Amino acid sequence: MDDKIALDEISEQASERVPMVSVALVTYKHEAYIREALDSILMQRVNFSYEIVAGDDCSPDGTQDILREYADRHPGRFVLLLREKNLGATANSYDIKCHCTGRYIAQLEGDDFWTDPDKLQKQVDFLEAHPEYIGTAHMHNVVDENSCPIKGIDGYCEPGRFTMKDYLVEGNLPGQTATLVYRNIYRNPLHDYSIEARAHDFRSDVTVTLILLSLGDIYTFTDSMSSRRLVRKVGETNWNSVSMTRDLKVDECLLSARLLCWRRKEFGPTEAGNARMRMWQENALIVFLKHPGKRRLEALKEVVGEISGPGFLIFRCLGLIPGIIKRKLKRNV
């Protein structure tokens, strides 16, 4: 780490012009849960300053009123971004982070909550002592809409160092959104992080993980320090509910291909990245052939890369068929 940069950051902390942590709080229609989330932030025992940057995506319920209430009770603690027009989940999340001024960012969504009052201190202490890591995560609990643990579901993740290989090859995530604390890469961006808002309209966890791992490894604690709320109901606006009406195979193909294209553009091609891209091109073709449809065709065109008209698409798809057959044969051996 450059000595001048390190000294400048220490000076900023000493003058208290910049908080150590910005809590990026994403909310939408969380009136029933937001108090639990806010109280879990405010219960944190820390020896540093922090701000809560809360972005509400034009909730039609009382979420914004509750945010104002807490901001009034804790002057100077909150930065409120109360949208008058709906941006969408990932666009809202990205904009919140662009407003974070802290040295580190801790993520939380308004229907989840933290359970350990020392969570922030533990994760910040680790990052202060280990500059080789870009961020940290940890295990978590899974609860229902009444905050009761759901039996048979846990938030286990592999402890220790989590690398790009774990992400690309194994297809894993280091932890759920509420578990992440990482260096604020948005203050002086070295790359185009707006991919978070563009790769998918709802899911940012996969995107943020790829961005972070492109910059360094993530350390995962064995401690369980947060709770993720799992609700699946028709009409609800959380991802688990919305996903019931989505074509998830198309979503997965598009998201993965867009992220791999972004990484290749920002960091250059890699053998592992090229292999994954070929795999998602094959997957997009399989998805379309199994159940042809307009959206699946549009997804196939994007994933394959229609750069020379329909003829190129047909040529590229024919080139993918041997790889598909090879993968099928391997599975049957």
C-alpha positions as CSV (number, residue, x, y, z in Angstrom):
1,M,0.0,0.0,0.0
2,D,1.3,3.5,-0.9
3,D,2.5,5.3,2.3
4,K,1.1,8.6,1.2
5,I,-2.4,7.1,0.6
6,A,-2.3,5.3,4.0
7,L,-1.2,8.5,5.8
8,D,-4.0,10.5,4.1
9,E,-6.6,8.0,5.1
10,I,-5.4,8.0,8.7
11,S,-5.5,11.8,8.7
12,E,-9.1,11.7,7.4
13,Q,-10.1,9.4,10.2
14,A,-8.4,11.6,12.8
15,S,-10.3,14.6,11.6
16,E,-13.6,12.7,11.6
17,R,-14.5,14.2,8.2
18,V,-14.8,10.7,6.9
19,P,-16.6,7.8,8.7
20,M,-14.8,4.5,9.0
21,V,-17.8,2.6,7.8
22,S,-20.8,3.5,5.5
23,V,-23.7,1.1,6.0
24,A,-25.4,0.8,2.6
25,L,-29.1,0.2,3.5
26,V,-31.4,-0.8,0.6
27,T,-35.1,-0.6,1.3
28,Y,-38.3,-1.1,-0.6
29,K,-41.7,-1.9,1.0
30,H,-40.0,-2.9,4.2
31,E,-42.4,-1.2,6.6
32,A,-42.9,-4.5,8.5
33,Y,-39.2,-5.2,8.9
34,I,-37.2,-2.0,8.7
35,R,-37.2,-1.2,12.5
36,E,-35.5,-4.5,13.2
37,A,-32.9,-3.8,10.5
38,L,-32.2,-0.3,11.8
39,D,-32.0,-1.4,15.5
40,S,-29.5,-4.1,14.5
41,I,-27.3,-1.4,13.0
42,L,-27.6,1.0,15.9
43,M,-26.8,-1.7,18.5
44,Q,-23.3,-2.1,17.0
45,R,-20.4,-1.7,19.6
46,V,-17.7,0.1,17.7
47,N,-14.7,2.3,18.4
48,F,-15.1,4.3,15.1
49,S,-17.6,6.5,13.4
50,Y,-20.1,5.2,10.9
51,E,-22.9,6.6,8.8
52,I,-26.1,4.9,7.5
53,V,-26.8,5.7,3.9
54,A,-30.4,4.5,3.4
55,G,-31.8,4.5,-0.1
56,D,-35.6,3.8,-0.3
57,D,-36.8,3.0,-3.8
58,C,-40.1,5.0,-3.7
59,S,-41.9,2.6,-1.3
60,P,-45.7,2.9,-1.3
61,D,-45.9,1.9,2.4
62,G,-44.6,3.6,5.5
63,T,-40.9,2.7,5.0
64,Q,-39.8,6.3,4.3
65,D,-41.7,7.7,7.3
66,I,-39.8,5.2,9.6
67,L,-36.5,6.2,8.0
68,R,-37.2,9.9,8.7
69,E,-38.2,9.0,12.3
70,Y,-34.9,7.3,13.0
71,A,-32.9,10.1,11.2
72,D,-34.6,12.6,13.5
73,R,-33.8,10.6,16.6
74,H,-30.1,10.2,15.5
75,P,-29.0,13.5,14.0
76,G,-25.9,13.3,11.9
77,R,-26.0,9.5,11.7
78,F,-28.2,9.1,8.5
79,V,-27.9,10.1,4.9
80,L,-31.4,9.6,3.4
81,L,-31.9,9.0,-0.3
82,L,-35.7,8.9,-0.6
83,R,-36.6,8.3,-4.2
84,E,-39.6,10.0,-5.7
85,K,-39.6,7.6,-8.6
86,N,-38.8,3.9,-8.6
87,L,-35.2,3.2,-9.9
88,G,-35.3,-0.6,-9.6
89,A,-33.5,-2.8,-7.0
90,T,-30.0,-2.9,-8.5
91,A,-29.9,0.8,-9.7
92,N,-31.0,1.8,-6.2
93,S,-28.3,-0.3,-4.6
94,Y,-25.5,1.0,-6.9
95,D,-26.5,4.7,-6.3
96,I,-26.5,4.2,-2.5
97,K,-22.9,3.0,-2.7
98,C,-21.9,5.9,-4.8
99,H,-23.0,8.1,-1.9
100,C,-21.0,6.2,0.7
101,T,-18.1,8.2,2.0
102,G,-16.7,5.7,4.5
103,R,-13.4,3.8,4.2
104,Y,-15.5,0.6,4.3
105,I,-18.9,-0.4,3.1
106,A,-21.2,-2.7,5.1
107,Q,-24.3,-4.0,3.2
108,L,-27.8,-4.6,4.5
109,E,-31.2,-4.9,3.0
110,G,-34.2,-3.6,4.9
111,D,-35.8,-7.0,5.4
112,D,-32.6,-8.6,6.9
113,F,-30.9,-7.8,10.1
114,W,-27.6,-8.2,12.0
115,T,-27.5,-10.4,15.2
116,D,-24.1,-9.8,16.6
117,P,-23.4,-6.3,18.2
118,D,-19.7,-6.8,17.5
119,K,-20.1,-7.6,13.8
120,L,-18.8,-4.4,12.4
121,Q,-15.9,-4.2,14.8
122,K,-14.8,-7.7,14.0
123,Q,-14.9,-7.3,10.3
124,V,-13.2,-3.8,10.3
125,D,-10.5,-5.0,12.6
126,F,-9.7,-7.8,10.3
127,L,-9.5,-5.6,7.2
128,E,-7.4,-3.1,9.0
129,A,-4.9,-5.8,9.9
130,H,-5.0,-7.6,6.5
131,P,-4.7,-5.2,3.6
132,E,-4.3,-8.1,1.2
133,Y,-8.1,-8.8,1.5
134,I,-10.7,-6.7,-0.3
135,G,-13.5,-7.7,2.0
136,T,-15.0,-10.1,4.5
137,A,-18.2,-12.1,4.9
138,H,-19.5,-14.6,7.5
139,M,-22.2,-17.3,8.1
140,H,-25.8,-16.3,8.8
141,N,-29.1,-17.6,9.9
142,V,-32.3,-17.9,7.8
143,V,-35.6,-16.7,9.3
144,D,-39.2,-16.4,8.2
145,E,-41.4,-13.3,8.0
146,N,-41.8,-13.4,11.8
147,S,-38.1,-13.6,12.4
148,C,-38.3,-17.3,13.5
149,P,-35.5,-19.6,12.3
150,I,-36.4,-21.9,9.4
151,K,-35.5,-25.5,10.1
152,G,-33.4,-27.3,7.5
153,I,-32.0,-24.1,5.9
154,D,-28.8,-22.5,7.0
155,G,-26.5,-19.8,5.8
156,Y,-23.3,-22.0,5.7
157,C,-20.4,-20.8,3.7
158,E,-16.9,-22.2,3.4
159,P,-14.7,-20.5,6.0
160,G,-11.3,-18.8,5.3
161,R,-10.1,-17.4,2.0
162,F,-12.6,-17.1,-0.8
163,T,-11.1,-16.6,-4.3
164,M,-12.1,-16.0,-7.9
165,K,-11.7,-19.7,-8.5
166,D,-14.3,-20.5,-5.9
167,Y,-16.6,-18.1,-7.7
168,L,-16.0,-19.1,-11.3
169,V,-15.2,-22.8,-11.0
170,E,-17.3,-23.8,-8.0
171,G,-20.1,-21.3,-8.6
172,N,-20.2,-20.3,-4.9
173,L,-20.7,-17.0,-3.1
174,P,-18.7,-16.1,0.0
175,G,-21.8,-15.0,2.0
176,Q,-25.2,-13.4,1.8
177,T,-25.6,-9.6,1.1
178,A,-26.0,-8.7,4.8
179,T,-22.7,-10.4,5.7
180,L,-20.4,-8.3,3.5
181,V,-18.0,-5.6,4.7
182,Y,-15.5,-4.5,2.2
183,R,-13.2,-1.6,1.2
184,N,-15.0,1.3,-0.4
185,I,-14.1,0.8,-4.0
186,Y,-16.6,3.5,-5.1
187,R,-14.9,6.5,-3.6
188,N,-12.1,6.6,-6.2
189,P,-13.3,4.0,-8.8
190,L,-10.7,2.3,-10.9
191,H,-13.3,0.5,-13.0
192,D,-16.8,0.9,-14.2
193,Y,-18.9,-0.4,-11.3
194,S,-22.2,0.6,-12.9
195,I,-22.4,-3.0,-14.1
196,E,-24.2,-3.6,-10.8
197,A,-27.2,-1.6,-12.1
198,R,-27.0,-3.0,-15.7
199,A,-26.3,-6.7,-15.3
200,H,-29.7,-7.6,-13.7
201,D,-32.7,-5.6,-12.6
202,F,-33.0,-7.3,-9.2
203,R,-29.9,-9.3,-8.2
204,S,-26.7,-7.4,-7.2
205,D,-25.1,-10.0,-4.9
206,V,-23.5,-12.0,-7.7
207,T,-22.3,-8.8,-9.4
208,V,-20.8,-7.2,-6.3
209,T,-19.0,-10.5,-5.5
210,L,-17.5,-10.6,-9.0
211,I,-16.4,-7.0,-8.7
212,L,-14.7,-7.5,-5.3
213,L,-13.0,-10.7,-6.3
214,S,-11.6,-9.0,-9.4
215,L,-9.8,-6.7,-6.9
216,G,-8.8,-9.2,-4.2
217,D,-9.8,-12.2,-2.1
218,I,-12.6,-12.2,0.5
219,Y,-12.2,-13.7,4.0
220,T,-15.1,-15.6,5.5
221,F,-15.7,-15.8,9.2
222,T,-17.1,-18.9,10.9
223,D,-19.2,-16.7,13.1
224,S,-22.9,-16.4,12.3
225,M,-23.6,-12.6,12.7
226,S,-26.8,-11.9,10.7
227,S,-30.2,-13.2,9.7
228,R,-31.6,-13.4,6.1
229,R,-35.3,-13.3,5.8
230,L,-36.7,-15.9,3.4
231,V,-40.3,-15.1,2.3
232,R,-41.9,-16.7,-0.8
233,K,-45.4,-15.3,-1.4
234,V,-47.3,-14.2,-4.5
235,G,-47.4,-10.4,-4.6
236,E,-44.4,-9.8,-2.4
237,T,-41.5,-7.7,-3.8
238,N,-38.5,-9.6,-2.5
239,W,-36.4,-11.7,-4.9
240,N,-37.5,-15.1,-3.5
241,S,-41.1,-14.1,-4.2
242,V,-40.5,-12.3,-7.5
243,S,-38.4,-15.3,-8.8
244,M,-41.5,-17.5,-8.8
245,T,-42.8,-15.6,-11.8
246,R,-39.4,-15.3,-13.7
247,D,-37.7,-17.4,-16.2
248,L,-34.7,-18.1,-14.0
249,K,-32.7,-20.1,-16.6
250,V,-32.8,-17.0,-18.9
251,D,-31.9,-14.7,-15.9
252,E,-29.0,-16.9,-15.0
253,C,-27.6,-17.0,-18.6
254,L,-27.9,-13.3,-19.1
255,L,-26.5,-12.3,-15.8
256,S,-23.5,-14.6,-16.0
257,A,-22.7,-13.7,-19.6
258,R,-22.9,-9.9,-18.9
259,L,-20.6,-10.2,-15.9
260,L,-18.1,-12.2,-17.8
261,C,-18.1,-9.7,-20.7
262,W,-17.6,-6.9,-18.1
263,R,-14.7,-8.6,-16.5
264,R,-13.0,-9.3,-19.8
265,K,-13.4,-5.6,-20.8
266,E,-12.2,-4.3,-17.5
267,F,-9.4,-6.8,-16.7
268,G,-8.7,-8.6,-19.9
269,P,-9.4,-12.1,-21.1
270,T,-8.5,-15.2,-19.0
271,E,-8.6,-18.9,-19.8
272,A,-11.1,-19.6,-17.0
273,G,-13.3,-16.7,-18.0
274,N,-13.3,-17.8,-21.7
275,A,-14.3,-21.3,-20.6
276,R,-17.1,-20.0,-18.5
277,M,-18.4,-17.8,-21.3
278,R,-18.4,-20.8,-23.7
279,M,-20.4,-22.8,-21.0
280,W,-23.0,-20.0,-20.7
281,Q,-23.3,-19.8,-24.5
282,E,-24.0,-23.5,-24.6
283,N,-26.5,-23.2,-21.7
284,A,-28.3,-20.4,-23.5
285,L,-28.7,-22.5,-26.6
286,I,-29.9,-25.5,-24.6
287,V,-32.4,-23.4,-22.7
288,F,-33.8,-22.0,-26.0
289,L,-33.9,-25.4,-27.8
290,K,-35.8,-27.0,-24.8
291,H,-38.5,-24.4,-24.7
292,P,-38.2,-21.9,-27.6
293,G,-39.7,-18.5,-27.0
294,K,-39.2,-14.8,-27.9
295,R,-37.4,-13.9,-24.7
296,R,-35.2,-17.0,-24.8
297,L,-34.3,-16.2,-28.4
298,E,-33.4,-12.7,-27.4
299,A,-31.3,-14.0,-24.5
300,L,-29.5,-16.4,-26.8
301,K,-28.7,-13.6,-29.3
302,E,-27.2,-11.5,-26.5
303,V,-25.2,-14.3,-24.9
304,V,-23.8,-15.7,-28.1
305,G,-23.1,-12.2,-29.4
306,E,-25.1,-11.3,-32.6
307,I,-22.4,-9.0,-34.1
308,S,-22.9,-9.9,-37.8
309,G,-26.6,-10.5,-38.2
310,P,-28.6,-13.8,-38.1
311,G,-26.0,-15.7,-40.1
312,F,-23.4,-15.3,-37.4
313,L,-25.8,-16.5,-34.8
314,I,-26.6,-19.7,-36.7
315,F,-22.9,-20.2,-37.4
316,R,-21.9,-19.7,-33.7
317,C,-24.7,-22.0,-32.5
318,L,-23.6,-24.8,-34.8
319,G,-20.1,-24.4,-33.4
320,L,-21.5,-24.8,-29.9
321,I,-23.2,-28.2,-30.6
322,P,-20.0,-30.3,-30.3
323,G,-19.3,-28.9,-26.9
324,I,-22.9,-29.6,-25.7
325,I,-22.7,-33.2,-26.9
326,K,-19.3,-33.6,-25.1
327,R,-20.7,-32.3,-21.9
328,K,-23.7,-34.6,-22.2
329,L,-21.5,-37.6,-22.8
330,K,-19.3,-36.8,-19.7
331,R,-22.4,-36.7,-17.5
332,N,-23.5,-40.1,-18.7
333,V,-20.2,-41.8,-18.2
